[in-house]
Amino acid sequence: MLAELISTYLRIHESRLHAFVLLYSKNQDITHVPLLERRNLLRSMSLSEPMRLLEYFETSASQMLEVVRQHALEGVVAKRLDSPYEPGRRSGAWVKHRIAQQDDFLIGGYMPGSHGIDSIIVGDHVGKDLMYVSRVRAGLVTASRMELFRKLRPLVIDKCPFANLPETGRSRWGENLTAEKMKQCVWVKPKLTARIEFLERTDAGRLRHSSFVGLKD
């Protein structure tokens, strides 16, 4: 009955449910049952569209991570097949590993802060235009802030070098660089290249969870 109600709801809302674990069966708590047994119980329910059983793979970590990288996926979750479900507890039986991407971007500005710099403003070229992609603060330690400030100070200019600034409103992943926020920025000639690690690019071209790795020679 519950499966039918869920299926009806999903069809109405044009959604899909990917099920990977069962916690209750016939009104019984089965969280103490090993994961593989709970998955077999879930498989016996014969889920049909728009509900799907999420498959799993028994393979080495190195092989799985290589496949994840090849397909530019976000990451992988690994679980011990004999593990119970432990709500609110991190036992190590389940682990999550994110796959970050890296690329080089031009520094077109920065936000002043401790040791000269709080965050850097980076972008890349689309044709002849420099397009803003992220404001990066993570990964900046005292030494890198001082080095960046020393190298960027001679490159200071009056005009913003990014063709797609200012932005309006707030983005899904954080505060946009609005005209008001840009008043705090110091703009520089886009001469220095930074290696940036990030989780993914959004449809709008922004970087999610960006982090400074280092300057490129």
Wavefront OBJ file of the C-alpha trace (Angstrom):
o trace
v 0.000 0.000 0.000
v 2.763 2.439 0.961
v 4.694 1.651 -2.232
v 1.582 2.416 -4.294
v 1.078 5.753 -2.533
v 4.730 6.718 -3.075
v 4.553 5.690 -6.739
v 1.411 7.781 -7.275
v 3.006 10.811 -5.606
v 6.139 10.509 -7.743
v 4.155 10.287 -10.967
v 2.106 13.342 -10.071
v 5.270 15.347 -9.390
v 7.217 13.814 -12.293
v 9.938 12.594 -9.940
v 11.872 9.384 -9.368
v 12.858 7.597 -6.160
v 16.174 5.740 -5.951
v 15.986 3.319 -3.007
v 19.216 1.875 -1.595
v 18.390 0.590 1.877
v 15.421 -0.714 3.876
v 14.988 0.210 7.554
v 11.568 -1.274 8.320
v 9.888 -4.416 7.008
v 6.340 -5.506 7.892
v 6.256 -2.920 10.690
v 9.467 -4.316 12.183
v 12.641 -2.305 12.837
v 15.433 -4.044 10.902
v 18.191 -1.465 11.349
v 20.231 -4.088 13.248
v 20.157 -6.463 10.254
v 23.308 -6.511 8.042
v 23.158 -4.222 5.019
v 23.215 -7.023 2.431
v 20.208 -8.748 4.016
v 18.272 -5.472 4.106
v 19.084 -4.886 0.442
v 17.844 -8.369 -0.453
v 14.589 -7.632 1.349
v 14.297 -4.408 -0.616
v 14.987 -6.231 -3.872
v 12.211 -8.720 -3.089
v 9.705 -5.832 -3.155
v 10.020 -5.669 -6.972
v 10.065 -1.910 -7.291
v 8.726 -0.507 -10.559
v 8.967 2.897 -12.222
v 9.172 5.621 -11.043
v 10.875 3.779 -8.147
v 14.251 2.146 -8.714
v 16.598 0.011 -6.666
v 19.998 1.694 -6.573
v 22.582 -0.903 -7.557
v 25.900 -1.414 -5.836
v 29.277 -2.744 -6.971
v 31.725 -4.969 -5.112
v 35.103 -3.768 -6.355
v 38.302 -2.134 -5.153
v 38.371 1.494 -4.119
v 40.943 2.368 -6.787
v 38.833 0.873 -9.608
v 35.646 2.566 -8.445
v 37.309 5.963 -8.007
v 38.819 5.744 -11.488
v 35.363 5.152 -13.004
v 33.945 8.057 -10.988
v 36.691 10.356 -12.297
v 36.208 9.220 -15.903
v 32.515 10.110 -15.760
v 33.070 13.388 -13.827
v 30.792 12.223 -11.011
v 30.642 13.915 -7.624
v 31.981 11.049 -5.575
v 31.358 7.597 -4.147
v 29.855 6.109 -0.989
v 31.345 2.846 0.308
v 29.625 0.606 2.868
v 30.457 -2.635 4.622
v 27.980 -5.297 3.542
v 27.730 -6.685 7.087
v 27.105 -3.289 8.714
v 23.892 -2.399 10.562
v 22.194 0.978 10.131
v 23.509 3.299 12.864
v 21.537 6.581 12.870
v 23.438 9.567 14.244
v 26.693 7.613 14.656
v 29.831 7.657 12.527
v 31.307 4.212 13.037
v 33.469 4.100 9.905
v 31.378 1.312 8.366
v 30.149 3.852 5.799
v 32.500 6.341 4.151
v 31.923 9.085 1.582
v 34.641 10.299 -0.786
v 34.211 13.354 -2.987
v 36.103 13.716 -6.233
v 37.284 17.272 -6.713
v 38.274 18.791 -10.044
v 41.129 21.221 -10.655
v 41.696 23.878 -13.275
v 43.609 27.110 -13.836
v 41.892 30.509 -13.600
v 43.028 34.114 -13.929
v 42.937 36.335 -10.865
v 41.047 39.526 -11.681
v 40.636 40.942 -8.202
v 40.564 40.322 -4.473
v 38.781 41.232 -1.274
v 41.098 42.948 1.255
v 41.541 41.186 4.579
v 44.034 39.730 6.990
v 47.601 39.713 5.646
v 46.364 41.795 2.708
v 43.810 39.418 1.164
v 40.605 37.784 2.388
v 39.606 36.103 -0.898
v 40.558 36.171 -4.570
v 38.193 36.719 -7.498
v 38.879 34.440 -10.432
v 37.599 33.821 -13.937
v 38.442 32.464 -17.359
v 38.158 33.703 -20.922
v 35.150 33.159 -23.142
v 36.307 34.603 -26.437
v 37.902 37.931 -25.597
v 35.869 38.429 -22.406
v 37.048 37.498 -18.922
v 34.106 35.831 -17.159
v 33.831 35.679 -13.384
v 33.482 32.133 -11.985
v 34.194 32.272 -8.262
v 35.319 34.163 -5.200
v 37.797 31.849 -3.469
v 38.655 31.989 0.229
v 39.162 28.343 1.216
v 42.743 27.155 0.993
v 44.253 30.588 1.603
v 46.664 30.411 4.536
v 48.858 33.152 5.940
v 51.786 32.441 3.600
v 49.639 32.336 0.449
v 47.750 35.498 1.437
v 51.013 37.383 1.870
v 52.464 36.051 -1.391
v 49.310 36.899 -3.354
v 49.141 40.385 -1.878
v 52.783 41.040 -2.771
v 52.315 39.902 -6.361
v 48.901 41.478 -6.954
v 49.610 44.914 -5.486
v 51.612 46.129 -8.566
v 48.748 44.958 -10.845
v 45.975 47.064 -9.276
v 43.654 48.836 -11.750
v 40.546 50.990 -11.390
v 38.156 49.075 -13.661
v 36.611 45.663 -13.069
v 38.049 43.260 -15.704
v 35.100 40.835 -15.612
v 32.489 41.152 -18.361
v 29.697 39.465 -16.375
v 29.832 41.598 -13.225
v 27.976 42.903 -11.287
v 25.490 40.147 -10.506
v 22.049 40.631 -9.043
v 20.366 38.917 -6.096
v 21.687 35.787 -4.460
v 22.784 32.598 -6.135
v 21.881 29.112 -4.947
v 25.430 28.451 -3.792
v 26.216 31.686 -1.997
v 26.221 35.451 -2.119
v 26.658 37.002 -5.542
v 29.056 39.820 -6.360
v 26.509 42.596 -6.540
v 27.315 46.220 -7.382
v 27.259 47.023 -3.659
v 29.597 44.150 -2.798
v 31.954 45.115 -5.619
v 32.704 48.387 -3.837
v 34.866 46.341 -1.446
v 36.850 44.705 -4.259
v 40.311 45.601 -5.458
v 40.679 44.921 -9.191
v 43.899 43.789 -10.829
v 45.180 43.098 -14.313
v 44.459 39.411 -15.003
v 48.102 38.408 -15.252
v 48.420 35.822 -12.479
v 47.015 32.306 -12.838
v 45.765 30.309 -9.858
v 45.138 26.588 -9.667
v 41.683 26.113 -8.134
v 40.102 22.921 -6.820
v 36.313 22.709 -7.027
v 33.498 20.220 -6.825
v 31.672 21.142 -10.034
v 30.600 23.964 -12.337
v 26.993 25.113 -12.173
v 24.848 25.679 -15.262
v 25.673 29.371 -14.896
v 29.398 28.619 -15.061
v 30.122 29.208 -11.359
v 32.385 26.955 -9.294
v 30.950 25.058 -6.333
v 33.072 24.580 -3.204
v 36.158 26.212 -4.690
v 39.502 26.140 -2.907
v 42.877 27.732 -3.647
v 45.634 25.228 -4.475
v 48.468 27.509 -5.534
v 49.817 29.969 -8.077
v 50.894 28.686 -11.464
v 54.367 29.749 -12.583
l 1 2 3 4 5 6 7 8 9 10 11 12 13 14 15 16 17 18 19 20 21 22 23 24 25 26 27 28 29 30 31 32 33 34 35 36 37 38 39 40 41 42 43 44 45 46 47 48 49 50 51 52 53 54 55 56 57 58 59 60 61 62 63 64 65 66 67 68 69 70 71 72 73 74 75 76 77 78 79 80 81 82 83 84 85 86 87 88 89 90 91 92 93 94 95 96 97 98 99 100 101 102 103 104 105 106 107 108 109 110 111 112 113 114 115 116 117 118 119 120 121 122 123 124 125 126 127 128 129 130 131 132 133 134 135 136 137 138 139 140 141 142 143 144 145 146 147 148 149 150 151 152 153 154 155 156 157 158 159 160 161 162 163 164 165 166 167 168 169 170 171 172 173 174 175 176 177 178 179 180 181 182 183 184 185 186 187 188 189 190 191 192 193 194 195 196 197 198 199 200 201 202 203 204 205 206 207 208 209 210 211 212 213 214 215 216 217
